[in-house]
């Protein structure tokens, strides 16, 4: 029911948060590690946002006008 409906949005938001902290969205696969996977993923999501995370936005033209430094 509800958990199935929230699965994809949760993946999308977690991936975006990892990108903001300059980590790859592939780090989501850490949640598959038994025992500590979710803990490590939570810790990675707690890192502060960095401007270097904008490198993941390079393929989206909508973000081009808002990139700091104009590069």
TIRO-2110 file (N, C-alpha, C; in Angstrom, 1 decimal):
// TIRO-2110
0.8, -1.2, 0.0, N, 1, A
0.0, 0.0, 0.0, CA, 1, A
0.8, 1.3, 0.0, C, 1, A
0.9, 1.9, 1.1, N, 2, A
1.6, 3.2, 1.3, CA, 2, A
3.1, 3.1, 1.0, C, 2, A
3.7, 2.0, 1.6, N, 3, A
5.1, 1.9, 1.4, CA, 3, A
5.5, 1.7, 0.0, C, 3, A
4.7, 1.0, -0.8, N, 4, A
4.9, 0.8, -2.2, CA, 4, A
4.8, 2.1, -3.0, C, 4, A
3.9, 2.9, -2.6, N, 5, A
3.7, 4.2, -3.2, CA, 5, A
4.8, 5.2, -2.9, C, 5, A
5.4, 5.0, -1.7, N, 6, A
6.5, 5.9, -1.3, CA, 6, A
7.9, 5.5, -1.7, C, 6, A
8.0, 4.3, -2.3, N, 7, A
9.3, 3.7, -2.6, CA, 7, A
10.1, 4.6, -3.6, C, 7, A
9.5, 4.8, -4.8, N, 8, A
10.2, 5.6, -5.8, CA, 8, A
10.5, 7.0, -5.4, C, 8, A
9.5, 7.8, -4.8, N, 9, A
9.8, 9.1, -4.4, CA, 9, A
11.0, 9.1, -3.3, C, 9, A
11.0, 8.1, -2.5, N, 10, A
12.1, 8.1, -1.4, CA, 10, A
13.4, 7.9, -2.1, C, 10, A
13.5, 7.0, -3.1, N, 11, A
14.7, 6.8, -3.9, CA, 11, A
15.2, 8.1, -4.5, C, 11, A
14.2, 8.8, -5.1, N, 12, A
14.5, 10.1, -5.9, CA, 12, A
15.1, 11.1, -4.9, C, 12, A
14.4, 11.3, -3.8, N, 13, A
14.8, 12.3, -2.8, CA, 13, A
16.2, 12.0, -2.2, C, 13, A
16.4, 10.7, -1.9, N, 14, A
17.7, 10.3, -1.3, CA, 14, A
18.8, 10.4, -2.3, C, 14, A
18.5, 10.1, -3.6, N, 15, A
19.6, 10.3, -4.6, CA, 15, A
19.9, 11.8, -4.8, C, 15, A
18.9, 12.6, -4.8, N, 16, A
19.1, 14.1, -4.9, CA, 16, A
19.9, 14.6, -3.7, C, 16, A
19.7, 14.1, -2.5, N, 17, A
20.4, 14.5, -1.3, CA, 17, A
21.8, 14.1, -1.4, C, 17, A
22.1, 12.9, -1.9, N, 18, A
23.5, 12.4, -2.1, CA, 18, A
24.2, 13.3, -3.1, C, 18, A
23.5, 13.6, -4.2, N, 19, A
24.1, 14.5, -5.2, CA, 19, A
24.5, 15.9, -4.6, C, 19, A
23.6, 16.4, -3.8, N, 20, A
23.9, 17.7, -3.1, CA, 20, A
25.1, 17.6, -2.2, C, 20, A
25.4, 16.5, -1.7, N, 21, A
26.5, 16.3, -0.8, CA, 21, A
27.7, 15.8, -1.6, C, 21, A
27.6, 15.8, -2.9, N, 22, A
28.7, 15.4, -3.9, CA, 22, A
29.0, 13.9, -3.8, C, 22, A
28.0, 13.1, -3.6, N, 23, A
28.2, 11.7, -3.7, CA, 23, A
27.3, 11.2, -4.8, C, 23, A
27.7, 10.0, -5.4, N, 24, A
27.0, 9.4, -6.5, CA, 24, A
25.7, 8.8, -6.0, C, 24, A
24.7, 8.9, -6.8, N, 25, A
23.4, 8.3, -6.5, CA, 25, A
23.5, 6.8, -6.4, C, 25, A
24.6, 6.2, -6.9, N, 26, A
24.8, 4.8, -6.8, CA, 26, A
25.1, 4.3, -5.4, C, 26, A
25.3, 5.3, -4.5, N, 27, A
25.5, 4.9, -3.1, CA, 27, A
24.2, 4.4, -2.5, C, 27, A
23.1, 4.6, -3.2, N, 28, A
21.9, 4.0, -2.7, CA, 28, A
22.0, 2.5, -2.5, C, 28, A
22.8, 1.9, -3.3, N, 29, A
23.0, 0.4, -3.2, CA, 29, A
23.6, 0.0, -1.9, C, 29, A
24.1, 1.0, -1.1, N, 30, A
24.6, 0.6, 0.2, CA, 30, A
23.5, 0.1, 1.1, C, 30, A
22.3, 0.6, 0.8, N, 31, A
21.2, 0.1, 1.7, CA, 31, A
20.9, -1.4, 1.5, C, 31, A
21.5, -2.0, 0.5, N, 32, A
21.4, -3.5, 0.4, CA, 32, A
22.3, -4.3, 1.2, C, 32, A
23.3, -3.6, 1.8, N, 33, A
24.3, -4.3, 2.7, CA, 33, A
23.6, -4.6, 4.0, C, 33, A
23.5, -5.8, 4.4, N, 34, A
22.8, -6.2, 5.6, CA, 34, A
23.5, -5.6, 6.9, C, 34, A
22.6, -5.1, 7.8, N, 35, A
23.1, -4.6, 9.1, CA, 35, A
23.5, -3.2, 9.1, C, 35, A
24.5, -2.8, 8.3, N, 36, A
25.0, -1.4, 8.4, CA, 36, A
24.7, -0.5, 7.2, C, 36, A
24.1, -1.1, 6.2, N, 37, A
23.9, -0.3, 5.0, CA, 37, A
23.0, 0.9, 5.1, C, 37, A
21.9, 0.8, 5.8, N, 38, A
21.0, 2.0, 6.0, CA, 38, A
21.7, 3.0, 6.9, C, 38, A
22.4, 2.5, 7.9, N, 39, A
23.1, 3.5, 8.8, CA, 39, A
24.2, 4.3, 8.0, C, 39, A
25.0, 3.6, 7.2, N, 40, A
26.0, 4.3, 6.4, CA, 40, A
25.3, 5.3, 5.4, C, 40, A
24.2, 4.9, 4.8, N, 41, A
23.5, 5.8, 3.9, CA, 41, A
22.9, 7.0, 4.6, C, 41, A
22.4, 6.8, 5.8, N, 42, A
21.9, 7.9, 6.6, CA, 42, A
23.0, 8.9, 6.9, C, 42, A
24.2, 8.4, 7.3, N, 43, A
25.3, 9.2, 7.6, CA, 43, A
25.8, 10.0, 6.4, C, 43, A
25.8, 9.4, 5.2, N, 44, A
26.2, 10.1, 4.0, CA, 44, A
25.2, 11.2, 3.7, C, 44, A
23.9, 11.0, 4.0, N, 45, A
22.9, 12.0, 3.7, CA, 45, A
23.0, 13.2, 4.7, C, 45, A
23.7, 13.0, 5.8, N, 46, A
23.8, 14.1, 6.8, CA, 46, A
25.0, 15.0, 6.5, C, 46, A
25.8, 14.7, 5.5, N, 47, A
26.9, 15.6, 5.1, CA, 47, A
26.3, 16.9, 4.5, C, 47, A
27.0, 18.0, 4.7, N, 48, A
26.5, 19.3, 4.2, CA, 48, A
26.5, 19.3, 2.7, C, 48, A
25.7, 20.1, 2.1, N, 49, A
25.7, 20.4, 0.7, CA, 49, A
26.9, 21.1, 0.3, C, 49, A
27.4, 20.8, -0.9, N, 50, A
28.6, 21.5, -1.4, CA, 50, A
28.3, 21.9, -2.9, C, 50, A
29.0, 23.0, -3.3, N, 51, A
28.8, 23.5, -4.7, CA, 51, A
29.3, 22.5, -5.7, C, 51, A
30.2, 21.6, -5.3, N, 52, A
30.7, 20.6, -6.2, CA, 52, A
29.7, 19.6, -6.6, C, 52, A
28.6, 19.5, -5.8, N, 53, A
27.5, 18.6, -6.2, CA, 53, A
26.8, 19.0, -7.4, C, 53, A
27.0, 20.2, -7.9, N, 54, A
26.3, 20.7, -9.1, CA, 54, A
26.8, 19.9, -10.3, C, 54, A
27.9, 19.2, -10.2, N, 55, A
28.4, 18.4, -11.4, CA, 55, A
27.4, 17.4, -11.8, C, 55, A
26.5, 17.0, -10.9, N, 56, A
25.5, 16.0, -11.3, CA, 56, A
24.3, 16.6, -12.0, C, 56, A
24.3, 18.0, -12.0, N, 57, A
23.2, 18.7, -12.7, CA, 57, A
23.6, 19.1, -14.2, C, 57, A
24.8, 18.8, -14.6, N, 58, A
25.4, 19.2, -15.8, CA, 58, A
24.5, 18.9, -17.1, C, 58, A
23.8, 17.7, -17.0, N, 59, A
23.0, 17.3, -18.2, CA, 59, A
21.7, 17.9, -18.2, C, 59, A
21.3, 18.7, -17.3, N, 60, A
19.9, 19.3, -17.3, CA, 60, A
20.0, 20.7, -17.6, C, 60, A
19.5, 21.1, -18.8, N, 61, A
19.6, 22.5, -19.2, CA, 61, A
18.9, 23.5, -18.3, C, 61, A
17.8, 23.0, -17.6, N, 62, A
17.1, 23.9, -16.7, CA, 62, A
18.1, 24.5, -15.6, C, 62, A
19.1, 23.7, -15.2, N, 63, A
20.0, 24.1, -14.2, CA, 63, A
21.1, 25.0, -14.7, C, 63, A
21.3, 25.1, -16.0, N, 64, A
22.4, 25.8, -16.6, CA, 64, A
22.4, 27.3, -16.1, C, 64, A
21.3, 27.9, -16.1, N, 65, A
21.2, 29.4, -15.8, CA, 65, A
21.5, 29.6, -14.3, C, 65, A
21.4, 28.6, -13.5, N, 66, A
21.5, 28.8, -12.0, CA, 66, A
22.8, 28.3, -11.4, C, 66, A
23.7, 27.9, -12.3, N, 67, A
25.0, 27.4, -11.8, CA, 67, A
25.9, 28.6, -11.3, C, 67, A
26.4, 28.4, -10.1, N, 68, A
27.3, 29.5, -9.6, CA, 68, A
28.5, 29.6, -10.4, C, 68, A
29.0, 30.8, -10.6, N, 69, A
30.2, 31.0, -11.4, CA, 69, A
29.9, 31.1, -12.9, C, 69, A
28.8, 30.7, -13.4, N, 70, A
28.4, 30.9, -14.8, CA, 70, A
29.2, 30.0, -15.7, C, 70, A
29.7, 28.9, -15.2, N, 71, A
30.5, 27.9, -16.1, CA, 71, A
29.6, 26.9, -16.7, C, 71, A
END
